Amino acid sequence: MSAARDHRKRRGAAIPRSTLASLLLVIGGACAITSLAAAMNSRSSGGWVWQLPRGFPQPRVPAGNPMTAAKVVLGRRLFYDRRLSGNDTESCSSCHQQRLAFTDGRAQAVGSTGELTPRSAQSLVNVAYNATLTWANPALVTLEQQVEVPLLSEHPVEMGVTDANEGRILARLRGDRWYRVHFRQAFPAAKQPVSFTTIVRSLAAFERTIISADSRYDRYLRGQATLTAAERRGMNLFMGERTGCTHCHGSFIFNDQDTYAGAPNETPQFHNTGLYNLGGTGAYPAPNRGLFEITGVPSDMGRFRAPSLRNVALTAPYMHDGSIKTLADVIDFYAAGGRVIRSGPLAGDGRANPYKDAEIAPIKLSARDRADLVAFLKTLTDGSLVRNPRFSNPFHHQ
């Protein structure tokens, strides 16, 4: 078995989740955020010192892949390097673009061979705090595990690494003097520093540093910005029980699967929001059937992870399959308590889906209420994130 595929087999299944979601939303916002997330290497010990926004806890880091500056520098370059794909055409950044809060603006991501993936590319912002990765896989709980998925996926092909081409991919990197130097610096004890194991660990280390906490909403909470009357009304609606938005988006990263170092382990939440109800049977279109694809349990049909809403104005289109185009449409969808598709192969009344979460129910919202909610969601955009040179393409600066 190849080194890459042997690495893929070593996946764990621990599933952590924080119980402090709503409380941390208040604490994380109310505390003064004195700086953007930044990190540096300690020259004396080689250790890593997190310099996090106040109110943001320390991310979990696997013992087998401790953070170092050398790994982060290496991971950033690998993240933007098309030579990491089987046909030398696509990088991680192809589907995770900084200007779009590390999404790609597509309803469905496109792999290196042109094949469409069934789901939209999720944002990597604050991904270090997610208890599970991808839309609906409770077994993927570390970035090291998740990075393997796009690299090695065959159905659909994403990066297109295979037994047949992995040697050529490694040869491309080993032939680059910059990589030879920096892999050795990042993994000085490795007999062969340039390997898929070290590639995965470097990418995961870089992705853990993509932390966002300087939106206008954050600055408002620390007294450095103001919100319009509409934005304040939208904030109050979002936080209140009338809409129930915080039931799924109530953590400091605006989801309900936040975790961090020292957080208790809990079963992660996945939700059926009534997006589909094929033929009135409760079914979602394959292969986008949520947690059901993993468990085969009927009640898991259509259950997906609630994404973070930070920078949500930059991450359209929405939902797991990109089937809702705008934030206004998303608000209308939740206000209706589900989606009705009146004709065609996807026809069905999602409001009546038998597996839909009980909390997804019609909400009486006026036109002003809907506009106010959209206005508030737009305050969650961190403009500094999309300009931060620490996350940018290093090949553009040569």
Secondary structure, 3 states (H helix, E strand, C coil): CCHHHHHHHCCCCCCCCCCCHHHHHHHHHHCCCCCCCEEEECCCCCCEEEECCCCCCCCCCCCCCCCCHHHHHHHHHHHCCHHHCCCCCCCHHHCCEHHHCCECCCCCCECCCCCECCCCCCCCCCHHHECCCCCCCCCCCCHHHHHHHHHHCECCECCCCCCCCHHHHHHHHHCCHHHHHHHHHHCCCCCCCCCHHHHHHHHHHHHHCCCCCCCHHHHHHCCCCCCCHHHHHHHHHHHCCCCCCHHHHCCCCCCCCECCCCCCCCCCCCECCCCCCECCCCECCCCCCECHHHHCCHHHCCEECCCCCCCHHHCCCECCCCCECCHHHHHHHHHHCCCEECCCCCCEEHHHCCCCCCCCCCCCCCHHHHHHHHHHHHCCCCCCHHHCHHHCCHHHHC
